[in-house]
Amino acid sequence: MTDERDDHRFSESRGFGDPYEGFDLDPPELEVDPSMVDPVDSRALADMLDRRQIPKGAIDVESLVEVGISYMQINRFEQATDALERAARLADDPSLEQEAWVNKGAAHAELEEYDDAIGAYREALTVDDDSEHAATAETNLAYALWEDGRTEQALEHAERAVEIDPRFGQAWYNRGFFLAERGLNEEAVNCFDNAIRLGFRTPELLEEKGAALEHLGEDEEAERLAEEADEIRQRAEQRLVE
């Protein structure tokens, strides 16, 4: 997979109202024993507050998830992981907890911290292994495992993502990619075609499909797809300039 694709999907922020009403993470009284806090550990105080000082339901977890997503959108991934883990641990709503874990995994993946990403995706799947967020967790987990060199496990989770949500285009793309890596090019092309039918038509997908077709001896179609991928990139670059 190339570096240009958005490999780890994260949920889209719904945004804040106008005017923005902030939320306060501090409990009414801040009572922490200084002897229990390592001054070198920047997370110690926050972690103690999460576990002992802030009861579930005392903060707006949904807004905290949105803060984490907002950090991701401006490439502040370390701050995103902190916000999203706290959201996951404080959430009463299983769906919101799962969403936070999936987004945390995506933030770790952006930092190339694949062990942490894998752990976050697995946490998401322990919440619910058959939901909309579960399909995203599975396909993201597949990519993180592949990056970590665990290619056999990667394909298993890519297939699981498709089973959970057969209309998830990126899941079909990932499954096709892993099949092509094993030389199963005909099956891979079928997966890429499914992804395209579901609206997931990216330059990277077209290039991967073209490479698979080239292995199958369909050089003319492979060349056409490469040209189409270049055209899509050029149009995207032109829109950025405008």
Legacy VTK file of the C-alpha trace (Angstrom):
# vtk DataFile Version 3.0
C-alpha trace
ASCII
DATASET POLYDATA
POINTS 242 float
0.000 0.000 0.000
1.314 3.431 -0.838
1.772 6.250 1.665
-0.718 8.422 -0.193
-3.869 6.590 0.765
-5.847 7.255 3.884
-5.194 3.836 5.338
-6.681 4.199 8.777
-10.184 5.492 8.719
-11.418 7.707 11.533
-14.906 9.034 12.155
-15.918 12.493 10.981
-16.503 15.187 13.570
-20.008 16.559 13.737
-18.584 19.898 14.840
-19.522 22.183 17.694
-22.429 24.563 17.966
-22.136 28.294 17.553
-21.277 29.839 19.913
-19.023 27.056 21.187
-19.745 26.032 24.750
-16.653 24.462 26.288
-16.583 21.576 28.687
-14.515 21.256 31.833
-12.471 18.156 32.594
-11.617 19.267 36.142
-13.658 17.844 39.024
-15.136 20.304 41.518
-12.318 19.663 43.981
-8.779 18.753 43.019
-7.252 16.691 45.800
-4.168 14.721 44.760
-1.417 13.459 47.011
1.818 14.977 45.557
3.818 12.019 46.862
1.918 9.802 44.420
2.791 11.856 41.349
6.100 11.585 39.535
6.891 15.152 38.398
8.644 13.728 35.322
5.530 11.834 34.244
3.410 14.288 32.281
0.456 11.894 32.222
0.405 10.861 35.868
-1.930 13.562 37.104
-4.368 13.147 34.218
-4.405 9.371 34.610
-5.110 9.628 38.348
-7.907 12.059 37.686
-9.466 9.774 35.105
-9.486 6.766 37.403
-10.254 8.332 40.775
-11.531 11.861 40.487
-13.872 11.919 37.482
-16.952 9.704 37.708
-18.488 8.373 34.519
-21.070 10.779 33.197
-19.348 13.820 34.726
-17.997 15.067 31.395
-19.291 15.284 27.851
-17.606 12.220 26.325
-19.038 12.880 22.874
-17.408 16.308 22.832
-14.149 14.772 24.038
-14.226 12.361 21.090
-14.753 15.319 18.772
-11.774 17.066 20.345
-9.645 13.992 19.627
-10.853 13.905 16.026
-10.152 17.626 15.661
-6.584 16.998 16.839
-6.237 14.337 14.154
-7.476 16.699 11.474
-4.626 19.116 12.282
-2.054 16.300 12.579
-1.635 16.524 16.349
-1.838 12.789 16.791
-0.236 12.465 20.239
-2.803 14.821 21.741
-5.503 12.898 19.877
-4.479 9.578 21.446
-4.662 11.077 24.944
-8.100 12.622 24.424
-9.533 9.530 22.753
-8.276 7.071 25.358
-9.843 9.154 28.121
-13.076 9.310 26.146
-13.084 5.530 25.705
-12.469 4.872 29.382
-15.088 7.364 30.563
-17.819 6.453 28.069
-21.070 4.878 29.263
-22.338 4.385 25.700
-20.722 1.266 24.101
-20.981 2.764 20.610
-19.200 5.927 21.707
-16.562 3.901 23.553
-15.939 1.801 20.447
-15.709 4.877 18.232
-13.110 6.381 20.568
-10.963 3.223 20.503
-11.098 3.035 16.685
-10.064 6.670 16.348
-7.291 6.193 18.903
-5.964 3.318 16.812
-5.996 5.498 13.714
-4.043 8.209 15.545
-1.404 5.691 16.663
-1.155 4.376 13.109
-0.477 7.882 11.814
2.440 7.980 14.271
3.531 4.526 12.983
2.954 3.126 16.473
1.459 -0.056 15.125
1.534 -2.104 18.332
-0.510 0.581 20.072
-2.814 0.856 17.054
-3.400 -2.908 17.080
-4.153 -2.779 20.800
-6.686 0.031 20.355
-8.466 -1.755 17.507
-8.663 -4.941 19.562
-10.124 -2.940 22.464
-12.777 -1.626 20.061
-13.661 -5.162 19.004
-14.058 -6.325 22.612
-16.838 -3.741 22.955
-18.793 -5.059 19.946
-17.488 -7.302 17.175
-20.473 -6.963 14.850
-21.235 -3.253 14.470
-20.534 -0.465 11.992
-17.504 0.604 14.014
-16.413 -3.042 14.225
-16.092 -3.196 10.435
-13.849 -0.123 10.507
-11.851 -1.575 13.408
-11.323 -4.840 11.526
-10.155 -3.208 8.287
-7.877 -0.798 10.162
-6.551 -3.680 12.253
-5.771 -5.591 9.062
-3.621 -2.747 7.760
-1.828 -2.265 11.103
-1.033 -5.991 11.245
0.300 -5.856 7.694
2.534 -2.911 8.593
3.739 -4.918 11.595
4.688 -7.844 9.359
1.796 -10.126 10.349
0.437 -10.632 6.850
-1.560 -13.822 7.460
-3.480 -12.234 10.321
-3.990 -9.142 8.175
-5.914 -11.077 5.527
-8.063 -12.777 8.177
-9.175 -9.433 9.582
-9.707 -7.926 6.129
-12.055 -10.805 5.355
-13.814 -10.350 8.679
-14.412 -6.661 7.852
-16.135 -7.632 4.601
-18.274 -10.198 6.452
-19.425 -7.596 8.966
-20.223 -4.939 6.357
-20.316 -6.139 2.732
-20.989 -2.546 1.596
-17.754 -1.160 3.075
-15.679 -0.261 0.004
-12.387 0.212 1.791
-12.706 -3.239 3.350
-12.987 -4.764 -0.135
-9.963 -2.766 -1.252
-7.876 -3.987 1.674
-8.935 -7.588 1.090
-7.992 -7.244 -2.574
-4.616 -5.815 -1.680
-3.764 -8.681 0.676
-4.919 -11.265 -1.863
-2.755 -9.655 -4.540
0.194 -9.795 -2.146
-0.292 -13.569 -2.106
-0.430 -13.736 -5.896
-4.190 -14.360 -5.988
-4.658 -11.687 -8.618
-7.964 -12.818 -10.099
-9.635 -12.819 -6.687
-7.986 -9.488 -5.943
-9.451 -7.908 -9.086
-12.915 -9.069 -8.043
-12.430 -7.371 -4.682
-11.249 -4.146 -6.323
-14.294 -4.217 -8.607
-16.581 -4.586 -5.575
-14.903 -1.593 -3.951
-15.382 0.485 -7.115
-19.051 -0.505 -7.350
-19.467 0.723 -3.775
-17.994 4.112 -4.653
-14.449 3.573 -3.365
-12.512 4.649 -6.460
-9.106 6.039 -5.479
-5.894 6.381 -7.496
-4.268 3.799 -5.237
-7.043 1.277 -5.857
-6.812 1.782 -9.617
-3.049 1.268 -9.484
-3.381 -1.902 -7.395
-6.037 -3.248 -9.751
-3.815 -2.372 -12.719
-0.882 -4.230 -11.172
-3.053 -7.302 -10.607
-4.325 -7.160 -14.190
-0.777 -6.854 -15.484
0.083 -10.095 -13.691
-2.914 -11.640 -15.445
-1.611 -10.507 -18.838
-4.123 -7.690 -19.347
-1.521 -5.019 -20.054
-3.750 -2.664 -22.048
-6.364 -2.352 -19.295
-3.610 -2.004 -16.692
-2.127 0.917 -18.625
-5.527 2.573 -18.919
-6.053 2.343 -15.161
-2.631 3.849 -14.488
-3.524 6.799 -16.715
-6.861 7.225 -14.953
-5.133 7.216 -11.560
-2.792 9.976 -12.740
-5.734 12.034 -14.022
-7.537 11.762 -10.683
-4.430 12.948 -8.834
-3.940 15.849 -11.244
-7.557 16.968 -10.791
-7.172 16.797 -7.022
-3.978 18.872 -7.137
-5.672 21.415 -9.386
-8.570 21.778 -6.936
-6.095 22.457 -4.139
-4.422 25.203 -6.184
-7.780 26.818 -6.974
LINES 1 243
242 0 1 2 3 4 5 6 7 8 9 10 11 12 13 14 15 16 17 18 19 20 21 22 23 24 25 26 27 28 29 30 31 32 33 34 35 36 37 38 39 40 41 42 43 44 45 46 47 48 49 50 51 52 53 54 55 56 57 58 59 60 61 62 63 64 65 66 67 68 69 70 71 72 73 74 75 76 77 78 79 80 81 82 83 84 85 86 87 88 89 90 91 92 93 94 95 96 97 98 99 100 101 102 103 104 105 106 107 108 109 110 111 112 113 114 115 116 117 118 119 120 121 122 123 124 125 126 127 128 129 130 131 132 133 134 135 136 137 138 139 140 141 142 143 144 145 146 147 148 149 150 151 152 153 154 155 156 157 158 159 160 161 162 163 164 165 166 167 168 169 170 171 172 173 174 175 176 177 178 179 180 181 182 183 184 185 186 187 188 189 190 191 192 193 194 195 196 197 198 199 200 201 202 203 204 205 206 207 208 209 210 211 212 213 214 215 216 217 218 219 220 221 222 223 224 225 226 227 228 229 230 231 232 233 234 235 236 237 238 239 240 241
